Amino acid sequence: MIWPSEAVWEAVAPLLPGFTVEVLPEIGSTNTELMRRARTGQIEPVLLVAEQQTAGRGRLGRGWASRAGDSLTFSLGMPLAPADWSGLSLAVGVSLAESLHPRVKLKWPNDLWLEDRKLAGILIETASFGEGRKARRCAVVGVGINIAERDASGLSTPPAWLREVLPGIDAGGALLRIAVPLVRTVQAFESFGFAPFQARFNARDVLRDRAVVLGDGTTGTAHGTSESGALLVHTARGMNTVTSSEVSVRPAA
């Protein structure tokens, strides 16, 4: 595949001084690699793309399998210092969904869905380095998007793929669509937090007004997100504010 690395660099570099684009044929995990770099003080903004990941990671320790040509897997690493980190994965999801297709929906806290099937996942990690007033923090935004049809074996949620709504698109074309809006979104989040993205998330929220089940078995009805990105679920005991991304939530059967 011919990747649009130069085009992405030319579009993003004015927004992120020192920005680079790297494309690797294979790596264990782009997130793992950028976290390793960040911990050693390598904090220059970078977009690391892998044609294939052999040890890709998702939320809650789940794996994310990818094969060359069938998916787009990348991580964006950059220094970041928001006043509140709450809702960053939701803001990233808003950016990706709006860049891809009107039919793409969002599932709290970090998935993109298409007709109740998982199209993409987001994994955000942070690393700190330095001490005292010189301490800095780096965000690594990992994204995996199914481009072509994939086998559903072993998956808890059936997969969707981008070519269902954008026939003929490849991983490079998808990257061109999302790179600049993603960088602008992360920068806007740093300045303003999640609040400006709240209505946009709720407009695509696949769980909104649906019966849901939380990981601990609690049932209720989802009512969108708060200004801080918390999931609001009305249960028998009242409104439950779910704030941890480590809590699973799914539509009720």
C-alpha positions as CSV (number, residue, x, y, z in Angstrom):
1,M,0.0,0.0,0.0
2,I,1.1,3.5,-0.8
3,W,0.5,5.6,2.4
4,P,-0.2,9.4,2.2
5,S,2.5,10.1,4.7
6,E,3.7,13.3,3.1
7,A,0.1,14.7,2.6
8,V,-0.7,14.0,6.2
9,W,2.6,15.6,7.4
10,E,2.0,18.7,5.2
11,A,-1.5,19.2,6.6
12,V,-0.7,18.5,10.3
13,A,2.8,20.1,10.7
14,P,1.5,23.7,10.8
15,L,-0.6,22.7,13.8
16,L,2.1,20.7,15.6
17,P,5.6,22.0,15.2
18,G,8.1,19.1,15.1
19,F,5.4,16.7,13.9
20,T,6.5,13.5,12.1
21,V,4.7,10.6,10.4
22,E,6.1,7.0,10.7
23,V,4.7,4.0,8.9
24,L,5.9,0.5,9.9
25,P,5.1,-2.7,8.1
26,E,4.7,-4.5,11.4
27,I,4.9,-3.8,15.2
28,G,3.6,-5.3,18.4
29,S,1.6,-2.2,19.4
30,T,1.8,1.4,18.3
31,N,0.6,2.5,21.7
32,T,3.1,0.4,23.5
33,E,5.9,1.9,21.3
34,L,4.9,5.5,21.8
35,M,4.5,5.0,25.6
36,R,8.0,3.5,25.7
37,R,9.3,6.6,23.9
38,A,7.4,9.0,26.1
39,R,8.9,7.5,29.3
40,T,12.4,8.1,27.9
41,G,11.6,11.8,27.2
42,Q,10.9,11.4,23.5
43,I,7.8,13.7,23.4
44,E,7.9,15.2,19.9
45,P,4.5,14.9,18.3
46,V,4.3,11.8,16.1
47,L,1.8,9.8,14.2
48,L,2.9,6.1,14.2
49,V,1.0,3.9,11.7
50,A,1.3,0.1,11.6
51,E,0.3,-1.9,8.5
52,Q,-0.1,-4.8,10.9
53,Q,0.0,-5.1,14.7
54,T,1.0,-8.4,16.3
55,A,0.1,-7.4,19.9
56,G,-2.5,-4.7,19.5
57,R,-4.3,-3.7,22.7
58,G,-7.8,-2.5,23.4
59,R,-9.6,-1.3,26.6
60,L,-9.8,-3.7,29.6
61,G,-6.8,-5.6,28.4
62,R,-8.5,-6.9,25.3
63,G,-6.5,-7.6,22.2
64,W,-7.0,-5.9,18.8
65,A,-6.1,-8.1,15.9
66,S,-5.1,-6.4,12.6
67,R,-3.9,-7.6,9.2
68,A,-2.2,-5.5,6.6
69,G,-4.8,-3.9,4.3
70,D,-7.8,-4.9,6.4
71,S,-7.6,-2.2,9.1
72,L,-6.1,1.1,10.0
73,T,-4.1,1.1,13.2
74,F,-2.2,4.1,14.5
75,S,-1.3,6.1,17.5
76,L,-0.9,9.8,17.9
77,G,1.5,10.9,20.5
78,M,1.9,14.5,21.7
79,P,2.5,16.5,24.9
80,L,-0.8,17.5,26.5
81,A,-1.8,19.4,29.6
82,P,-5.6,19.7,29.9
83,A,-7.1,21.0,33.1
84,D,-9.3,17.8,33.2
85,W,-8.6,14.6,31.2
86,S,-12.2,13.4,31.6
87,G,-13.9,12.7,28.3
88,L,-10.9,12.7,26.0
89,S,-11.7,9.4,24.5
90,L,-15.3,10.6,23.8
91,A,-14.0,13.8,22.1
92,V,-11.7,11.7,19.9
93,G,-14.6,9.4,19.0
94,V,-16.7,12.5,18.0
95,S,-13.9,13.6,15.7
96,L,-13.5,10.2,14.1
97,A,-17.2,9.6,13.6
98,E,-17.8,13.0,12.1
99,S,-14.8,12.5,9.7
100,L,-15.9,9.1,8.5
101,H,-19.6,8.9,7.8
102,P,-23.0,10.2,9.1
103,R,-24.1,6.6,9.9
104,V,-21.2,6.0,12.3
105,K,-22.4,6.1,15.9
106,L,-20.5,6.3,19.3
107,K,-20.6,3.9,22.1
108,W,-19.4,5.1,25.5
109,P,-16.6,5.3,26.3
110,N,-14.4,4.5,23.4
111,D,-16.0,2.6,20.5
112,L,-17.4,3.6,17.1
113,W,-20.4,1.4,16.1
114,L,-22.2,0.9,12.8
115,E,-25.7,-0.6,13.2
116,D,-24.9,-2.1,16.6
117,R,-21.6,-3.6,15.4
118,K,-18.1,-2.5,16.4
119,L,-16.3,-0.5,13.7
120,A,-13.5,1.0,15.6
121,G,-11.9,1.3,19.1
122,I,-9.9,4.0,20.9
123,L,-7.3,3.5,23.5
124,I,-5.8,6.5,25.3
125,E,-2.8,6.3,27.6
126,T,-0.7,8.9,29.3
127,A,2.9,9.0,30.4
128,S,4.6,11.5,32.8
129,F,8.2,12.5,32.8
130,G,10.4,15.0,34.6
131,E,9.9,16.2,38.2
132,G,8.5,19.3,39.9
133,R,7.8,22.3,37.8
134,K,9.5,20.7,34.8
135,A,7.2,17.7,34.9
136,R,5.3,17.1,31.6
137,R,2.7,14.7,30.4
138,C,2.3,13.0,27.1
139,A,-0.9,11.6,25.6
140,V,-1.0,8.6,23.3
141,V,-4.2,8.3,21.3
142,G,-4.5,4.8,19.8
143,V,-7.1,4.1,17.1
144,G,-8.0,0.8,15.3
145,I,-10.6,0.9,12.5
146,N,-11.8,-2.1,10.5
147,I,-11.5,-1.2,6.8
148,A,-12.4,-4.5,5.2
149,E,-14.8,-7.3,6.3
150,R,-13.4,-9.4,9.2
151,D,-14.2,-12.7,10.8
152,A,-16.4,-12.4,13.9
153,S,-14.9,-15.5,15.6
154,G,-14.0,-14.8,19.2
155,L,-15.5,-11.3,19.3
156,S,-18.0,-10.3,22.0
157,T,-19.5,-7.7,19.6
158,P,-20.0,-8.5,15.9
159,P,-17.6,-6.4,13.7
160,A,-18.5,-3.7,11.2
161,W,-16.2,-2.4,8.5
162,L,-15.8,1.0,6.8
163,R,-16.3,-0.3,3.3
164,E,-19.9,-1.0,4.2
165,V,-20.5,2.8,4.0
166,L,-17.5,3.9,1.9
167,P,-17.0,1.3,-0.8
168,G,-13.4,1.2,-2.1
169,I,-11.8,3.1,0.7
170,D,-8.4,1.9,1.9
171,A,-6.5,2.5,5.2
172,G,-4.6,5.4,3.6
173,G,-7.7,7.1,2.5
174,A,-9.3,6.8,5.9
175,L,-6.1,8.2,7.5
176,L,-6.4,11.3,5.2
177,R,-9.9,11.9,6.3
178,I,-9.3,11.8,10.0
179,A,-5.7,13.0,10.7
180,V,-6.2,16.8,10.7
181,P,-9.6,16.9,12.5
182,L,-8.2,14.5,15.1
183,V,-5.3,16.8,15.9
184,R,-7.5,19.8,16.0
185,T,-9.9,18.0,18.4
186,V,-7.1,17.0,20.8
187,Q,-5.9,20.6,20.8
188,A,-9.4,21.9,21.4
189,F,-9.9,19.4,24.2
190,E,-6.7,20.6,25.9
191,S,-8.0,24.2,25.9
192,F,-11.7,23.7,26.6
193,G,-12.3,20.1,27.9
194,F,-15.1,17.9,26.9
195,A,-18.0,20.3,27.4
196,P,-17.9,21.7,23.7
197,F,-18.2,18.0,22.5
198,Q,-21.0,16.9,24.7
199,A,-23.9,17.7,22.4
200,R,-22.0,16.3,19.4
201,F,-21.4,13.0,21.3
202,N,-25.0,12.7,22.4
203,A,-26.2,13.2,18.9
204,R,-24.4,10.0,17.8
205,D,-24.8,8.1,21.1
206,V,-25.8,4.6,20.2
207,L,-26.9,3.9,23.9
208,R,-29.0,7.0,24.4
209,D,-32.5,6.2,25.6
210,R,-31.8,2.4,25.5
211,A,-31.9,-0.2,28.2
212,V,-28.3,-1.1,29.2
213,V,-26.5,-3.4,31.5
214,L,-23.4,-2.4,33.4
215,G,-20.5,-4.7,34.2
216,D,-21.7,-5.3,37.7
217,G,-25.1,-6.4,36.5
218,T,-26.9,-3.1,37.2
219,T,-29.6,-2.4,34.6
220,G,-31.1,0.9,33.6
221,T,-31.7,3.4,30.8
222,A,-28.9,5.4,29.3
223,H,-29.4,9.2,29.1
224,G,-26.3,10.5,27.3
225,T,-23.3,12.0,28.9
226,S,-22.6,14.8,31.3
227,E,-20.4,17.9,30.6
228,S,-17.5,15.9,32.0
229,G,-18.1,12.9,29.8
230,A,-19.7,10.7,32.5
231,L,-22.3,8.2,31.3
232,L,-25.8,8.9,32.8
233,V,-27.8,5.8,33.5
234,H,-31.2,5.9,35.2
235,T,-31.6,2.9,37.4
236,A,-34.1,1.7,40.0
237,R,-32.1,3.6,42.6
238,G,-32.0,6.8,40.6
239,M,-29.5,8.4,38.2
240,N,-26.2,6.6,38.2
241,T,-23.2,8.6,37.0
242,V,-20.6,6.2,35.4
243,T,-17.2,7.8,35.3
244,S,-14.7,5.0,35.0
245,S,-13.7,3.8,31.5
246,E,-12.9,0.5,33.2
247,V,-16.7,-0.2,33.7
248,S,-18.2,-2.1,30.8
249,V,-21.7,-1.2,29.5
250,R,-23.7,-2.8,26.8
251,P,-27.2,-2.6,25.4
252,A,-29.6,-5.0,27.2
253,A,-30.6,-8.1,25.2
